[in-house]
Amino acid sequence: MKQQFFTAKLGDPNDSKTQPSTGLKNRHLQMMALGGAIGAGFFLGSGAAIRQAGPALLLAYLLAGGMIYLVMRALGELTLAYPSQGSFATYTTRFIGPLAGFITGWSYWLALLLVGTAEITGIGVLLHSYYPGLPQWIPALCATMMLYAINMRTPRSFGESEYWLSLLKVITIILVLLCGASVLIFKVGSAGSQAHVGNLWQHGGILPAGFSGLLAALPLVIFSFGGTEIIGFAAAETEQPERTVPRAINGVFFRINLFYVGSLAIVMMLYPWNTLEPKGSPFVLLLSQAGFKMAAGAVTFVAVSAFFSASNAALYGSSRTLRALASVDDAPKALQTLNLRNIPYLAVTLSGAFLMAGVVLNYLIPDKIFSYLLSAVAWIVLWVWTSIMLSHFNYWKSRYDVLTPQVKFKLPGAPYTNWGIILAIAVIAVMIAANSTTRTTFYIITLWLVILVAAFYAKSSAKPATTQGN
């Protein structure tokens, strides 16, 4: 009975108007998982993070990498047990309750579009800094139009664009690792004389600011990993998900830690962490001193592509979230309709219109909205990760039910890992709330939750009257 209820809420599998295509391949999913966690902030904002935490930043990335890996393992097990176009929003409805699923689905839709707005804003900011005569809103508008065009094609075209954009970021990080290693080993360049492994602990130790520095950096690191959850949505449009989903999720932990921890460790071996300029990019410094004089322009170009990649994934995920909400009557039914290219075109259009509102904000208040967008997204990401772990816990409790599908790709250490991650999320939430800058967005998100609760009960109370009228 449970299985019948679940599949019924997903629509008729023989209805081509509501069922997605399977145009995404393993390489697409692999790069989407990796690219979603490597954003432009990594290229341009690492200097400030290093100055805040020192070598403790490496520990923060290791802890956060382990944390998101376990969250993704839980989501992967649920995805293979109950394939669903709604991903964790559907699982939250099934394993926690309709109200929780309603809040999670709409909140994630909002979070993705806030991320998309922040990313197109980043494109405008970067290009405006290089071309002061270019208004910030024009690059944002051009990016939004390109994003809409890509997402209105086939799922395969989205996968291809994400694959190449993410590959560009990966190649850049590999170049940084190779250049840094050559400076460290062969003492080439102007940084060679001061480069040695001891820089990691000879300037105040591994924890120069104590555990408070580590904890202060952890929320920022957690935010940088937000976006990997999109694997759950993409799995519905992926060939052979039972093979591709485990490979993509297992690759997240190892590759992210290699790129994040490896490249930042190299930087801090080359330069004492307390000498790095917080407003500059350590990767620009490294590449320029290794002989790449055009490093600043190259990293800026990669950062623009990283912003575009993240906003591309945001528009894709938000449209699939709307479609999933429509499939369970939490949004207008028309939003799940597919066109001849198997694209939920109305959902893409509505989400694209929201991004266009972001372009207007770039015109009206270009200097005030960016930080609020990022902290608001952090709150929603923490909510989503909590819902995934709670949903998996309730799924785990039903493992002896004969109707519960059993899969080989399981969350290690369940249920202890579930509660460990939820406890860690609670600690991070308290730390974010204690920050006066992000406390404002806490109040805004609380208001958003109140609105969603009111909307849910209004929708529920309207259903009997609608049924009676029919």
DODOSE-576882 format. One record per residue (C-alpha): x, y, z. Coordinates in steps of 0.05 Angstrom, whole numbers, plus 5000, padded with zeros to 4 digits. Example, Ala and Ser with C-alpha at 12.3 -4.5 7.8 and 13.67 -1.06 7.14 Angstrom:
<recs>
524649105156
527349795143
</recs>
This chain:
<recs>
500050005000
505650485016
509050364950
502450454912
501151124946
508151364931
508151194857
501151464848
503352144871
508552164816
503852124758
502351604705
508951284682
505951194613
504051924606
509352254562
506652944581
508752874654
514552374653
521752634646
526652394594
533152044612
538052464572
543352564626
549252094628
554251884681
559352414662
553952954667
551952734737
559252684759
560853394737
554253674764
555853384832
562753684831
561154344797
555454494844
560254494903
565854904871
563455614862
566556274846
567256434919
572555894922
576756254870
575756964895
573956904969
579056414995
583856955019
578857225070
577356525095
584756365104
585957005143
580056845188
581756125206
588855995182
590655265171
584355085212
580655225147
583254555122
580154195181
573654565169
573454325097
574953615118
569353625170
564453945122
566453465066
565052865111
558553175132
555853305062
558252615040
553852285093
547952725074
548852525001
549451795019
542851845055
539652194995
542751684948
539751094986
532951424985
533651594911
535150874892
529850574938
524351054915
526151394848
522452054846
522552684805
521353064871
527552804905
528153004979
521753424977
517852794960
521552385012
520152915065
512752865049
512852105053
517152005114
515952625156
509252925133
505653335081
506953995116
514453865121
514653655048
510854285027
515654735066
521754365041
519754374968
517855114965
523755325008
528654954964
525555284903
526555954936
533755774957
535655564887
533056214856
536356634910
542856274892
541556404819
540257144833
546657184874
550656844819
548157294762
549557884809
556657614816
557457614741
555258334738
559958544794
566058204764
565058474694
563359164721
569959174759
573759044695
569359494652
566960064697
562860364641
558659734637
552559764683
552159164730
545158964708
546958864634
551458254644
546257984693
540758064640
545057734585
546757154631
539357044650
537257034577
542656524560
540656094620
533456094599
535355884528
539655304553
534355044601
528955084548
532654594504
533453854523
535953584590
541953334550
543754054531
543454264604
547953674622
552853854568
553354584589
554354394661
559553874642
563954354604
563154934653
564854474712
570654174673
573554874664
573554984739
576754304752
582254424701
583755094734
584454774802
588854234774
593254774743
593755114811
595654454845
601054304793
603955014795
603955024870
607254344875
612754554826
614155184867
614254784931
618754224905
623354584856
623255274891
621555624826
618756334822
619056894873
615256474925
620255904923
624856184976
619456195030
615655575008
615854975055
610954505089
612454815157
608355425138
602355015158
604155015232
609855515243
605456135248
601056005307
599955255298
594454885261
589255255302
592155965306
585456255329
583655645371
577255255362
573455905356
576856045290
575155345265
567855425286
567556115255
569855845188
565355235189
558755575169
562155905109
564955235088
558154895097
555055415052
560255284998
557954554994
550654744983
548154534914
550453814913
543253604930
541453734858
543853024843
537252784871
533353164818
538052994762
537652244778
530552244750
533352444682
539552004684
540851354648
541950754695
541351144762
543050514802
550050564772
551051304762
548251574828
553051174873
559051364829
557252104830
556152124905
562351734923
566352184878
563952814913
567552684978
574352494949
574553014893
572053594934
577053454988
582553364937
580954024904
579054444964
583754165016
589354024967
589554704933
588655104997
594054685032
598854834974
597355584980
598655585055
605155195045
607655714996
605856325037
604956435112
597456455120
597657115159
601057475101
595657345049
591357935028
584157785049
581058154991
585457824939
585357134908
590956684932
590456314866
591856944826
597957054870
600356344862
599456324786
602557014775
608656854817
609356184780
610156574715
602956644692
602457404686
595457364658
593056994719
588357534744
584457544679
584456794673
581756684744
576557224733
574256874670
573856214707
570056564763
564956834713
564056144685
563255874756
557856384770
554356194705
554955454720
551955534790
546155964763
544955454708
544254904759
539855354801
534955464744
534854724727
533754514799
528455044813
524354844752
524654104771
522654294842
516454664816
514754064772
515253594831
510854054874
505754064818
505753304814
503353254887
498353834882
502754314921
503254764860
498754874798
498254244757
500254594693
507454674719
508853934709
506953924635
512653764587
513554034517
515853634457
523153684483
521153364550
522254034585
517454294639
517054944601
512155304646
516355144708
522655374672
519156014651
516556174720
523356064752
526556464696
521857044711
524257024783
531457094758
529257684716
526858004781
533957914804
536258314744
531658874766
534758854836
541558924804
539059564772
535659834835
540159614893
546659324865
550659404929
545859174984
542858504967
548658014958
550257845030
542957765049
541857284992
547656835014
545756795088
538456665070
540656085026
544855805083
538755755128
534755375075
540554905059
540954715133
533454585133
534054145071
539853735099
536053625163
529853395125
534152895085
537152595148
530352555183
527152245122
532651725117
531951565191
524551415183
526151005121
531450635160
526350465215
521950135162
527549695135
524249055162
517649215126
516948735067
514449315024
520649735037
525549684979
532549474999
538549754961
545949604965
548050344968
546750495042
548351055090
554250805133
553050785208
545550925206
542051135250
547851425290
550351825231
543452115221
543252415291
550552615289
549353035226
542953335254
546753535318
552353855276
547154235236
543954495301
550754745325
552055105259
545055415260
546255695330
552855995307
549656325246
543956595289
548956895338
551957315282
548757995281
549458055205
545857405190
540657475245
536557925199
535757375148
533756905205
527757345218
526157375144
526456615136
522156535198
516956985165
517556565102
516055935141
509956255173
507356435104
508455725079
504855425139
498955895127
498955725052
499054975067
493054995113
489355455065
490654965009
488454375053
482054715074
480354895002
480854184976
474153915003
470354514975
473654414907
472053674906
464853814925
464154334870
466453824818
</recs>
